[in-house]
Structure formats: C-alpha cells, structure tokens
C-alpha cells in the first residue's frame, strides 16, 4: 500500500523520513494532488541507472534496425576478444 502524506507533514520531517524504506517511497500531496516522492538514495540511484540502461538498449536496437546487426564474430573482433 502506498505511503501518502500531505506535504504539511514535513513540519515533522523526521517522522516522514522514518517511513521511507527501500522500494516504498513516501508520496507527498499538495492540495490533495500528488506533488513529490521521497525515496531512499540507493533506490534513486538504481532507478537512474535502470533508465540509463534502458535508453542505451533502445538506442542500440534502433541502430541495429537501421544499420543492421553484427554477428558474434564481428562483436568479438570489435572488442578484441579472442575465441575461447
């Protein structure tokens, strides 16, 4: 169940911060509408890394569709990896 609090609860921010756990952000509302999310810093970093990875994967897929795909041999050659 999401942890939703009015932004006015930040007056006692220690209590709000205690409610934050990994995977369970605290959502703050202003005038009854969602405004902010407070997340654990490790969770935030993981989210940023996931978004960056997904962006690179999508770009790679688009490049593959436009320019063609490389064979495993071409990839190994490009990376300087010898056949095992």
Secondary structure, DSSP 4 states (H G I P E B T S, - for coil): --EEEEGGGGGGHHHHHHT-BTTBPEEEEETTEEEEEE--HHHHHHHHHHHHHHHHHHHHHHHHHHH-PPPHHHHHHHHTPPP-
